[in-house]
Amino acid sequence: MEKESDMNRRKFMEIGIYTITGSIAAVCSLALARFTVGKSFEKKKSRWIEVELDDNAYQNKGFDRLVLEYEQKDGWLTTSAKSLAYVKRVKADEIIAISATCTHLGCIVTWNEEENYFKCPCHDGRFDADGKVISGPPPRPLRRHNTRVEQGKIYLDTETVPYGDYTNERV
């Protein structure tokens, strides 16, 4: 009789040890998984910043070249970032904002006011005023920035978005 009771105690201790060990392993695994991939499931916040345009931009005389300064968050690391954009006011509430980064190799394009096109100095890529490829090696149009006008103030999203249909047809 005592042997049967002894076996029950052993079995109880064995089950208890396995349960505690399994619980500790599960908690550690969940903590490790959260640490490893946790930030990738968080919704990315858009980075809208207020910009000011020169009076020329409102009169359709050309693009303003703006330096965009903003905080960039990558996982746990937050850094300050800069990028260039060309911004033009088409109407009082309609703004065009084109990224100044060439889609070929990432060089900075310049706006040619006289001939009405963007030119990449690295490999002579050319884009029209909408950012579509005219000539050269760039495979895609220049990327755009989303814009909005609220109470007379202009806001620009520092995230760029694709523009056009990504075909390599020239304009």
N, CA, C and O atoms as a DFTB+ gen file, in Angstrom:
684 C
 N C O
     1  1       0.810      -1.183       0.000
     2  2       0.000       0.000       0.000
     3  2       0.865       1.264       0.000
     4  3       0.548       2.245      -0.673
     5  1       1.946       1.228       0.753
     6  2       2.804       2.375       0.823
     7  2       3.499       2.624      -0.519
     8  3       3.771       3.768      -0.880
     9  1       3.777       1.565      -1.237
    10  2       4.418       1.711      -2.540
    11  2       3.508       2.442      -3.524
    12  3       3.975       3.273      -4.303
    13  1       2.238       2.140      -3.491
    14  2       1.282       2.795      -4.387
    15  2       1.202       4.288      -4.078
    16  3       1.156       5.109      -4.995
    17  1       1.187       4.643      -2.801
    18  2       1.156       6.030      -2.368
    19  2       2.440       6.745      -2.790
    20  3       2.404       7.900      -3.215
    21  1       3.552       6.063      -2.673
    22  2       4.839       6.614      -3.067
    23  2       4.867       6.893      -4.570
    24  3       5.407       7.913      -5.001
    25  1       4.299       6.010      -5.354
    26  2       4.248       6.194      -6.804
    27  2       3.371       7.389      -7.162
    28  3       3.693       8.123      -8.096
    29  1       2.302       7.593      -6.461
    30  2       1.442       8.742      -6.727
    31  2       2.168      10.047      -6.445
    32  3       2.025      11.018      -7.188
    33  1       2.947      10.069      -5.368
    34  2       3.728      11.267      -5.064
    35  2       4.770      11.524      -6.146
    36  3       4.969      12.663      -6.567
    37  1       5.421      10.480      -6.585
    38  2       6.415      10.624      -7.664
    39  2       5.755      11.138      -8.942
    40  3       6.262      12.048      -9.597
    41  1       4.644      10.551      -9.272
    42  2       3.928      10.964     -10.484
    43  2       3.494      12.428     -10.361
    44  3       3.609      13.198     -11.314
    45  1       2.996      12.803      -9.183
    46  2       2.575      14.180      -8.936
    47  2       3.758      15.145      -9.077
    48  3       3.623      16.192      -9.711
    49  1       4.879      14.816      -8.511
    50  2       6.083      15.653      -8.601
    51  2       6.578      15.747     -10.041
    52  3       6.987      16.813     -10.501
    53  1       6.534      14.628     -10.737
    54  2       6.967      14.604     -12.134
    55  2       6.085      15.522     -12.979
    56  3       6.593      16.324     -13.763
    57  1       4.784      15.408     -12.824
    58  2       3.860      16.261     -13.583
    59  2       4.069      17.726     -13.203
    60  3       4.055      18.595     -14.074
    61  1       4.259      18.005     -11.934
    62  2       4.491      19.374     -11.474
    63  2       5.753      19.970     -12.072
    64  3       5.747      21.118     -12.518
    65  1       6.824      19.209     -12.085
    66  2       8.095      19.693     -12.644
    67  2       7.960      19.947     -14.140
    68  3       8.435      20.968     -14.638
    69  1       7.317      19.028     -14.864
    70  2       7.111      19.223     -16.303
    71  2       6.246      20.453     -16.574
    72  3       6.511      21.205     -17.512
    73  1       5.229      20.657     -15.768
    74  2       4.345      21.813     -15.947
    75  2       5.096      23.117     -15.718
    76  3       4.983      24.047     -16.516
    77  1       5.848      23.190     -14.653
    78  2       6.606      24.410     -14.351
    79  2       7.661      24.663     -15.426
    80  3       7.808      25.791     -15.896
    81  1       8.390      23.630     -15.813
    82  2       9.421      23.771     -16.849
    83  2       8.801      24.200     -18.174
    84  3       9.334      25.078     -18.852
    85  1       7.693      23.594     -18.542
    86  2       7.007      23.958     -19.785
    87  2       6.503      25.392     -19.762
    88  3       6.591      26.099     -20.766
    89  1       5.978      25.824     -18.627
    90  2       5.492      27.202     -18.493
    91  2       6.634      28.199     -18.642
    92  3       6.495      29.213     -19.326
    93  1       7.751      27.913     -18.008
    94  2       8.917      28.799     -18.116
    95  2       9.403      28.856     -19.564
    96  3       9.722      29.936     -20.062
    97  1       9.463      27.726     -20.238
    98  2       9.902      27.691     -21.637
    99  2       8.940      28.474     -22.527
   100  3       9.382      29.188     -23.427
   101  1       7.637      28.355     -22.295
   102  2       6.647      29.072     -23.101
   103  2       6.764      30.580     -22.910
   104  3       6.721      31.335     -23.881
   105  1       6.912      31.017     -21.670
   106  2       7.040      32.446     -21.389
   107  2       8.309      33.002     -22.029
   108  3       8.283      34.084     -22.616
   109  1       9.406      32.281     -21.923
   110  2      10.666      32.726     -22.538
   111  2      10.543      32.780     -24.059
   112  3      11.050      33.709     -24.687
   113  1       9.880      31.801     -24.649
   114  2       9.700      31.776     -26.103
   115  2       8.853      32.946     -26.571
   116  3       9.178      33.584     -27.572
   117  1       7.769      33.237     -25.858
   118  2       6.917      34.370     -26.225
   119  2       7.661      35.692     -26.087
   120  3       7.526      36.575     -26.934
   121  1       8.439      35.829     -25.028
   122  2       9.215      37.056     -24.831
   123  2      10.243      37.224     -25.944
   124  3      10.429      38.328     -26.455
   125  1      10.899      36.156     -26.315
   126  2      11.884      36.206     -27.393
   127  2      11.220      36.541     -28.725
   128  3      11.748      37.341     -29.497
   129  1      10.076      35.939     -28.995
   130  2       9.354      36.218     -30.244
   131  2       8.905      37.676     -30.288
   132  3       9.023      38.324     -31.328
   133  1       8.400      38.193     -29.193
   134  2       7.963      39.595     -29.138
   135  2       9.145      40.532     -29.356
   136  3       9.024      41.531     -30.066
   137  1      10.270      40.218     -28.758
   138  2      11.461      41.044     -28.921
   139  2      11.960      41.010     -30.365
   140  3      12.383      42.034     -30.901
   141  1      11.911      39.837     -30.991
   142  2      12.456      39.664     -32.332
   143  2      11.598      40.319     -33.405
   144  3      12.126      41.037     -34.255
   145  1      10.299      40.093     -33.388
   146  2       9.441      40.571     -34.475
   147  2       8.363      41.539     -34.024
   148  3       7.510      41.918     -34.827
   149  1       8.373      41.942     -32.789
   150  2       7.308      42.780     -32.252
   151  2       7.096      44.088     -32.986
   152  3       5.956      44.437     -33.295
   153  1       8.152      44.816     -33.273
   154  2       8.023      46.119     -33.920
   155  2       7.541      46.014     -35.361
   156  3       6.963      46.967     -35.883
   157  1       7.762      44.893     -36.004
   158  2       7.347      44.764     -37.397
   159  2       5.836      44.666     -37.546
   160  3       5.319      44.856     -38.646
   161  1       5.118      44.374     -36.473
   162  2       3.664      44.291     -36.543
   163  2       2.986      45.608     -36.172
   164  3       1.770      45.732     -36.312
   165  1       3.742      46.578     -35.709
   166  2       3.153      47.864     -35.371
   167  2       2.841      48.634     -36.644
   168  3       3.600      48.583     -37.611
   169  1       1.718      49.348     -36.640
   170  2       1.326      50.132     -37.800
   171  2       2.292      51.299     -37.971
   172  3       2.616      52.002     -37.013
   173  1       2.741      51.490     -39.199
   174  2       3.676      52.557     -39.492
   175  2       2.930      53.888     -39.534
   176  3       1.885      54.002     -40.176
   177  1       3.466      54.879     -38.854
   178  2       2.841      56.193     -38.838
   179  2       3.349      56.999     -40.024
   180  3       4.534      56.958     -40.353
   181  1       2.440      57.735     -40.665
   182  2       2.888      58.601     -41.751
   183  2       3.576      59.816     -41.138
   184  3       3.268      60.222     -40.018
   185  1       4.489      60.375     -41.871
   186  2       5.275      61.488     -41.358
   187  2       4.920      62.754     -42.137
   188  3       5.643      63.148     -43.052
   189  1       3.831      63.373     -41.780
   190  2       3.408      64.612     -42.430
   191  2       4.155      65.781     -41.802
   192  3       4.226      65.908     -40.580
   193  1       4.715      66.642     -42.670
   194  2       5.385      67.839     -42.179
   195  2       4.824      69.048     -42.915
   196  3       4.380      68.940     -44.058
   197  1       4.846      70.186     -42.257
   198  2       4.367      71.419     -42.879
   199  2       5.496      72.014     -43.713
   200  3       6.644      72.060     -43.272
   201  1       5.163      72.470     -44.924
   202  2       6.158      73.095     -45.798
   203  2       5.649      74.465     -46.229
   204  3       4.445      74.717     -46.258
   205  1       6.580      75.336     -46.561
   206  2       6.229      76.660     -47.068
   207  2       6.793      76.799     -48.468
   208  3       7.937      76.432     -48.736
   209  1       5.961      77.341     -49.364
   210  2       6.378      77.522     -50.751
   211  2       6.677      78.984     -51.031
   212  3       6.109      79.885     -50.414
   213  1       7.578      79.194     -51.972
   214  2       7.877      80.521     -52.471
   215  2       6.667      81.003     -53.276
   216  3       5.877      80.183     -53.745
   217  1       6.513      82.310     -53.442
   218  2       5.383      82.838     -54.218
   219  2       5.433      82.401     -55.676
   220  3       4.391      82.329     -56.327
   221  1       6.627      82.106     -56.206
   222  2       6.746      81.631     -57.595
   223  2       5.946      80.361     -57.815
   224  3       5.361      80.169     -58.882
   225  1       5.916      79.508     -56.830
   226  2       5.249      78.216     -56.981
   227  2       3.753      78.394     -57.193
   228  3       3.126      77.598     -57.891
   229  1       3.180      79.431     -56.596
   230  2       1.741      79.638     -56.756
   231  2       1.418      80.173     -58.147
   232  3       0.311      79.967     -58.645
   233  1       2.353      80.846     -58.767
   234  2       2.118      81.432     -60.083
   235  2       2.520      80.491     -61.214
   236  3       2.691      80.930     -62.351
   237  1       2.671      79.199     -60.913
   238  2       3.025      78.184     -61.909
   239  2       4.311      78.510     -62.661
   240  3       4.440      78.156     -63.833
   241  1       5.252      79.169     -62.020
   242  2       6.502      79.508     -62.687
   243  2       7.557      78.432     -62.523
   244  3       8.626      78.525     -63.126
   245  1       7.290      77.438     -61.741
   246  2       8.275      76.380     -61.576
   247  2       8.142      75.688     -60.248
   248  3       7.185      75.886     -59.500
   249  1       9.126      74.875     -59.981
   250  2       9.139      74.087     -58.754
   251  2      10.019      74.748     -57.710
   252  3      11.046      75.342     -58.037
   253  1       9.616      74.645     -56.462
   254  2      10.477      75.003     -55.342
   255  2      11.238      73.750     -54.936
   256  3      10.654      72.673     -54.813
   257  1      12.530      73.892     -54.730
   258  2      13.330      72.764     -54.243
   259  2      13.376      72.869     -52.724
   260  3      13.903      73.835     -52.171
   261  1      12.820      71.868     -52.061
   262  2      12.727      71.897     -50.610
   263  2      13.561      70.794     -49.976
   264  3      13.621      69.671     -50.477
   265  1      14.200      71.133     -48.871
   266  2      14.883      70.134     -48.056
   267  2      13.894      69.708     -46.977
   268  3      13.439      70.529     -46.181
   269  1      13.569      68.435     -46.957
   270  2      12.636      67.902     -45.972
   271  2      13.435      67.322     -44.817
   272  3      14.270      66.440     -45.016
   273  1      13.185      67.809     -43.627
   274  2      13.862      67.298     -42.429
   275  2      12.815      66.678     -41.524
   276  3      11.799      67.304     -41.223
   277  1      13.059      65.452     -41.090
   278  2      12.066      64.732     -40.300
   279  2      12.741      63.645     -39.477
   280  3      13.897      63.293     -39.711
   281  1      11.997      63.125     -38.514
   282  2      12.470      62.013     -37.692
   283  2      12.116      60.704     -38.389
   284  3      10.981      60.524     -38.832
   285  1      13.065      59.804     -38.487
   286  2      12.849      58.510     -39.121
   287  2      13.020      57.427     -38.066
   288  3      14.060      57.334     -37.415
   289  1      11.981      56.608     -37.908
   290  2      12.032      55.554     -36.899
   291  2      12.156      54.209     -37.598
   292  3      11.356      53.864     -38.467
   293  1      13.183      53.454     -37.196
   294  2      13.421      52.130     -37.753
   295  2      13.543      51.162     -36.584
   296  3      14.602      51.047     -35.966
   297  1      12.459      50.474     -36.290
   298  2      12.452      49.592     -35.125
   299  2      12.548      50.422     -33.867
   300  3      11.641      51.202     -33.574
   301  1      13.622      50.274     -33.116
   302  2      13.807      51.031     -31.886
   303  2      14.678      52.257     -32.103
   304  3      14.791      53.096     -31.209
   305  1      15.291      52.378     -33.261
   306  2      16.225      53.463     -33.532
   307  2      15.512      54.638     -34.202
   308  3      14.846      54.460     -35.222
   309  1      15.647      55.819     -33.639
   310  2      15.082      57.032     -34.225
   311  2      16.233      57.945     -34.616
   312  3      17.086      58.274     -33.791
   313  1      16.251      58.355     -35.891
   314  2      17.297      59.239     -36.382
   315  2      16.654      60.399     -37.129
   316  3      15.503      60.312     -37.555
   317  1      17.400      61.477     -37.283
   318  2      16.899      62.572     -38.106
   319  2      17.346      62.308     -39.539
   320  3      18.476      61.890     -39.792
   321  1      16.427      62.565     -40.470
   322  2      16.701      62.289     -41.877
   323  2      16.402      63.527     -42.714
   324  3      15.633      64.400     -42.313
   325  1      17.026      63.579     -43.880
   326  2      16.793      64.669     -44.831
   327  2      16.585      64.071     -46.213
   328  3      17.193      63.061     -46.567
   329  1      15.723      64.708     -46.981
   330  2      15.570      64.340     -48.383
   331  2      15.175      65.595     -49.149
   332  3      14.778      66.599     -48.557
   333  1      15.289      65.527     -50.459
   334  2      14.943      66.666     -51.308
   335  2      13.672      66.367     -52.082
   336  3      13.414      65.228     -52.471
   337  1      12.881      67.418     -52.298
   338  2      11.665      67.281     -53.102
   339  2      11.467      68.564     -53.898
   340  3      11.884      69.644     -53.481
   341  1      10.827      68.424     -55.043
   342  2      10.419      69.571     -55.841
   343  2       8.916      69.717     -55.679
   344  3       8.156      68.784     -55.937
   345  1       8.496      70.911     -55.244
   346  2       7.089      71.139     -54.925
   347  2       6.566      72.299     -55.763
   348  3       7.238      73.315     -55.940
   349  1       5.345      72.120     -56.276
   350  2       4.724      73.138     -57.119
   351  2       3.241      73.217     -56.794
   352  3       2.572      72.194     -56.648
   353  1       2.729      74.445     -56.682
   354  2       1.301      74.642     -56.455
   355  2       0.622      74.781     -57.815
   356  3       0.931      75.695     -58.579
   357  1      -0.300      73.873     -58.113
   358  2      -1.037      73.909     -59.373
   359  2      -2.268      74.797     -59.222
   360  3      -2.536      75.646     -60.072
   361  1      -3.012      74.600     -58.142
   362  2      -4.172      75.425     -57.791
   363  2      -4.037      75.770     -56.317
   364  3      -3.104      75.321     -55.651
   365  1      -4.967      76.566     -55.811
   366  2      -4.884      76.969     -54.406
   367  2      -4.858      75.772     -53.467
   368  3      -4.211      75.813     -52.420
   369  1      -5.561      74.704     -53.839
   370  2      -5.617      73.528     -52.962
   371  2      -5.022      72.277     -53.601
   372  3      -5.264      71.165     -53.132
   373  1      -4.249      72.454     -54.663
   374  2      -3.623      71.305     -55.335
   375  2      -2.114      71.512     -55.429
   376  3      -1.635      72.469     -56.039
   377  1      -1.384      70.598     -54.813
   378  2       0.076      70.679     -54.751
   379  2       0.665      69.418     -55.377
   380  3       0.167      68.314     -55.152
   381  1       1.727      69.588     -56.164
   382  2       2.483      68.447     -56.690
   383  2       3.821      68.426     -55.957
   384  3       4.502      69.448     -55.866
   385  1       4.189      67.279     -55.444
   386  2       5.482      67.130     -54.767
   387  2       6.174      65.901     -55.337
   388  3       5.681      64.781     -55.206
   389  1       7.318      66.121     -55.969
   390  2       8.061      65.055     -56.641
   391  2       9.393      64.852     -55.924
   392  3      10.097      65.813     -55.614
   393  1       9.723      63.606     -55.666
   394  2      10.996      63.287     -55.026
   395  2      12.144      63.651     -55.958
   396  3      12.056      63.438     -57.167
   397  1      13.213      64.194     -55.404
   398  2      14.379      64.578     -56.199
   399  2      15.357      63.427     -56.381
   400  3      16.449      63.634     -56.911
   401  1      14.998      62.231     -55.961
   402  2      15.882      61.072     -56.067
   403  2      15.594      60.308     -57.353
   404  3      14.475      59.841     -57.569
   405  1      16.606      60.184     -58.202
   406  2      16.462      59.465     -59.469
   407  2      16.183      57.984     -59.202
   408  3      16.754      57.385     -58.290
   409  1      15.301      57.412     -60.007
   410  2      14.940      56.002     -59.826
   411  2      15.956      55.054     -60.451
   412  3      15.797      53.837     -60.359
   413  1      16.984      55.582     -61.078
   414  2      18.005      54.721     -61.669
   415  2      18.994      54.269     -60.600
   416  3      19.043      53.090     -60.249
   417  1      19.789      55.219     -60.082
   418  2      20.789      54.865     -59.066
   419  2      20.749      55.770     -57.847
   420  3      21.673      55.743     -57.034
   421  1      19.708      56.563     -57.703
   422  2      19.542      57.365     -56.503
   423  2      20.248      58.707     -56.492
   424  3      20.390      59.309     -55.427
   425  1      20.697      59.197     -57.643
   426  2      21.309      60.525     -57.698
   427  2      20.218      61.588     -57.520
   428  3      19.029      61.282     -57.608
   429  1      20.623      62.818     -57.273
   430  2      19.672      63.910     -57.090
   431  2      19.454      64.612     -58.426
   432  3      20.404      65.062     -59.067
   433  1      18.194      64.698     -58.835
   434  2      17.859      65.352     -60.104
   435  2      17.741      66.855     -59.891
   436  3      17.496      67.318     -58.777
   437  1      17.919      67.618     -60.980
   438  2      17.757      69.070     -60.935
   439  2      16.678      69.479     -61.926
   440  3      16.479      68.819     -62.946
   441  1      15.990      70.560     -61.626
   442  2      14.919      71.059     -62.481
   443  2      15.495      72.071     -63.463
   444  3      16.135      73.038     -63.050
   445  1      15.273      71.858     -64.766
   446  2      15.709      72.776     -65.806
   447  2      14.509      73.638     -66.186
   448  3      13.608      73.185     -66.892
   449  1      14.505      74.874     -65.717
   450  2      13.365      75.782     -65.909
   451  2      13.144      76.135     -67.379
   452  3      12.004      76.194     -67.838
   453  1      14.231      76.370     -68.117
   454  2      14.100      76.796     -69.515
   455  2      13.498      75.699     -70.397
   456  3      12.652      75.977     -71.248
   457  1      13.935      74.458     -70.192
   458  2      13.474      73.368     -71.052
   459  2      12.388      72.519     -70.404
   460  3      11.903      71.564     -71.010
   461  1      12.006      72.859     -69.180
   462  2      10.867      72.236     -68.507
   463  2      11.019      70.725     -68.306
   464  3      10.122      69.958     -68.655
   465  1      12.157      70.298     -67.743
   466  2      12.342      68.878     -67.423
   467  2      13.306      68.729     -66.246
   468  3      14.065      69.640     -65.916
   469  1      13.251      67.550     -65.624
   470  2      14.198      67.191     -64.571
   471  2      15.342      66.432     -65.223
   472  3      15.123      65.611     -66.113
   473  1      16.572      66.710     -64.776
   474  2      17.734      66.031     -65.349
   475  2      18.551      65.395     -64.235
   476  3      18.827      66.018     -63.210
   477  1      18.934      64.137     -64.460
   478  2      19.827      63.456     -63.539
   479  2      21.253      63.643     -64.054
   480  3      21.550      63.231     -65.175
   481  1      22.137      64.247     -63.275
   482  2      23.489      64.522     -63.744
   483  2      24.374      63.277     -63.859
   484  3      25.406      63.318     -64.529
   485  1      23.989      62.185     -63.222
   486  2      24.851      60.999     -63.205
   487  2      24.897      60.281     -64.552
   488  3      25.980      59.988     -65.058
   489  1      23.748      59.998     -65.132
   490  2      23.707      59.225     -66.377
   491  2      22.770      59.852     -67.404
   492  3      22.263      59.165     -68.291
   493  1      22.543      61.160     -67.281
   494  2      21.743      61.933     -68.228
   495  2      20.301      61.429     -68.364
   496  3      19.721      61.485     -69.449
   497  1      19.737      60.947     -67.281
   498  2      18.321      60.590     -67.297
   499  2      17.487      61.857     -67.273
   500  3      17.839      62.825     -66.598
   501  1      16.376      61.854     -68.012
   502  2      15.514      63.038     -68.062
   503  2      14.071      62.644     -67.788
   504  3      13.596      61.590     -68.211
   505  1      13.384      63.535     -67.060
   506  2      11.994      63.315     -66.677
   507  2      11.195      64.568     -67.023
   508  3      11.712      65.680     -66.916
   509  1       9.937      64.397     -67.437
   510  2       9.103      65.565     -67.712
   511  2       8.627      66.197     -66.405
   512  3       9.002      65.744     -65.324
   513  1       7.800      67.242     -66.502
   514  2       7.354      67.977     -65.315
   515  2       6.480      67.137     -64.390
   516  3       6.300      67.493     -63.225
   517  1       5.935      66.029     -64.887
   518  2       5.159      65.115     -64.042
   519  2       6.040      64.040     -63.413
   520  3       5.576      63.277     -62.566
   521  1       7.307      63.976     -63.821
   522  2       8.219      62.972     -63.285
   523  2       8.322      61.723     -64.136
   524  3       9.009      60.773     -63.759
   525  1       7.647      61.706     -65.289
   526  2       7.715      60.533     -66.174
   527  2       9.019      60.553     -66.966
   528  3       9.535      61.616     -67.309
   529  1       9.540      59.369     -67.249
   530  2      10.826      59.244     -67.939
   531  2      10.699      59.724     -69.383
   532  3       9.802      59.300     -70.112
   533  1      11.615      60.622     -69.789
   534  2      11.683      61.083     -71.176
   535  2      12.783      60.327     -71.907
   536  3      12.574      59.823     -73.011
   537  1      13.967      60.250     -71.280
   538  2      15.090      59.549     -71.905
   539  2      16.080      59.109     -70.835
   540  3      16.004      59.521     -69.678
   541  1      17.008      58.261     -71.257
   542  2      18.058      57.809     -70.350
   543  2      17.741      56.479     -69.701
   544  3      16.757      55.825     -70.048
   545  1      18.580      56.079     -68.753
   546  2      18.447      54.747     -68.156
   547  2      17.417      54.573     -67.035
   548  3      17.155      53.428     -66.668
   549  1      16.813      55.625     -66.463
   550  2      15.896      55.371     -65.342
   551  2      14.766      54.417     -65.723
   552  3      14.119      54.607     -66.753
   553  1      14.522      53.397     -64.908
   554  2      13.505      52.399     -65.237
   555  2      12.079      52.813     -64.884
   556  3      11.121      52.245     -65.410
   557  1      11.930      53.801     -63.995
   558  2      10.597      54.180     -63.517
   559  2      10.500      55.695     -63.387
   560  3      11.521      56.381     -63.344
   561  1       9.277      56.221     -63.325
   562  2       9.101      57.658     -63.077
   563  2       9.607      58.040     -61.685
   564  3       9.793      57.184     -60.820
   565  1       9.823      59.330     -61.488
   566  2      10.186      59.818     -60.159
   567  2       9.031      59.555     -59.200
   568  3       7.863      59.607     -59.585
   569  1       9.372      59.276     -57.960
   570  2       8.325      58.991     -56.965
   571  2       7.688      60.299     -56.494
   572  3       8.288      61.369     -56.596
   573  1       6.480      60.195     -55.985
   574  2       5.726      61.357     -55.511
   575  2       5.602      61.345     -53.993
   576  3       5.773      60.313     -53.343
   577  1       5.304      62.505     -53.454
   578  2       4.942      62.659     -52.047
   579  2       3.460      63.000     -52.009
   580  3       2.997      63.824     -52.797
   581  1       2.710      62.378     -51.106
   582  2       1.319      62.775     -50.912
   583  2       1.303      64.158     -50.281
   584  3       2.146      64.478     -49.443
   585  1       0.337      64.976     -50.689
   586  2       0.226      66.330     -50.158
   587  2      -1.210      66.601     -49.737
   588  3      -2.142      65.930     -50.181
   589  1      -1.368      67.588     -48.879
   590  2      -2.708      68.054     -48.519
   591  2      -2.603      69.514     -48.088
   592  3      -1.560      69.970     -47.618
   593  1      -3.708      70.232     -48.261
   594  2      -3.780      71.629     -47.848
   595  2      -4.898      71.738     -46.823
   596  3      -6.036      71.357     -47.097
   597  1      -4.578      72.256     -45.650
   598  2      -5.563      72.436     -44.586
   599  2      -5.430      73.843     -44.026
   600  3      -4.367      74.224     -43.535
   601  1      -6.500      74.605     -44.099
   602  2      -6.541      75.970     -43.577
   603  2      -5.385      76.808     -44.118
   604  3      -4.758      77.566     -43.377
   605  1      -5.112      76.667     -45.401
   606  2      -4.072      77.444     -46.052
   607  2      -2.653      76.949     -45.823
   608  3      -1.711      77.494     -46.400
   609  1      -2.483      75.937     -45.002
   610  2      -1.149      75.386     -44.749
   611  2      -0.942      74.141     -45.600
   612  3      -1.867      73.358     -45.817
   613  1       0.288      73.974     -46.077
   614  2       0.621      72.853     -46.958
   615  2       1.351      71.788     -46.150
   616  3       2.315      72.076     -45.441
   617  1       0.875      70.560     -46.272
   618  2       1.496      69.428     -45.581
   619  2       1.954      68.408     -46.612
   620  3       1.281      68.162     -47.613
   621  1       3.100      67.830     -46.347
   622  2       3.692      66.868     -47.261
   623  2       4.083      65.624     -46.475
   624  3       4.679      65.719     -45.402
   625  1       3.745      64.463     -47.013
   626  2       4.123      63.198     -46.379
   627  2       5.535      62.857     -46.836
   628  3       5.804      62.797     -48.036
   629  1       6.429      62.635     -45.893
   630  2       7.820      62.369     -46.260
   631  2       8.016      60.986     -46.871
   632  3       9.058      60.724     -47.471
   633  1       7.033      60.096     -46.729
   634  2       7.076      58.796     -47.421
   635  2       6.745      59.033     -48.887
   636  3       5.763      59.708     -49.195
   637  1       7.540      58.494     -49.788
   638  2       7.222      58.633     -51.205
   639  2       6.362      57.471     -51.659
   640  3       6.381      56.392     -51.068
   641  1       5.607      57.712     -52.721
   642  2       4.760      56.673     -53.294
   643  2       5.078      56.555     -54.779
   644  3       5.485      57.535     -55.403
   645  1       4.896      55.365     -55.351
   646  2       5.149      55.206     -56.783
   647  2       4.211      56.084     -57.596
   648  3       3.089      56.371     -57.177
   649  1       4.681      56.506     -58.758
   650  2       3.858      57.297     -59.661
   651  2       3.871      56.624     -61.020
   652  3       4.916      56.143     -61.457
   653  1       2.762      56.581     -61.679
   654  2       2.689      55.980     -63.004
   655  2       2.446      54.488     -62.920
   656  3       2.136      53.946     -61.860
   657  1       2.595      53.833     -64.070
   658  2       2.280      52.400     -64.146
   659  2       3.525      51.521     -64.171
   660  3       3.420      50.315     -64.395
   661  1       4.695      52.099     -63.945
   662  2       5.963      51.362     -63.873
   663  2       6.345      50.654     -65.164
   664  3       7.123      49.700     -65.140
   665  1       5.816      51.104     -66.276
   666  2       6.301      50.555     -67.539
   667  2       7.522      51.365     -67.949
   668  3       7.711      52.487     -67.481
   669  1       8.332      50.814     -68.800
   670  2       9.550      51.486     -69.219
   671  2       9.343      52.254     -70.524
   672  3      10.309      52.596     -71.206
   673  1       8.094      52.521     -70.866
   674  2       7.827      53.275     -72.086
   675  2       8.192      54.734     -71.871
   676  3       7.920      55.306     -70.816
   677  1       8.801      55.320     -72.869
   678  2       9.176      56.730     -72.791
   679  2       7.976      57.585     -73.178
   680  3       7.085      57.141     -73.902
   681  1       7.972      58.814     -72.684
   682  2       6.862      59.725     -72.968
   683  2       6.954      60.217     -74.390
   684  3       6.110      60.997     -74.829
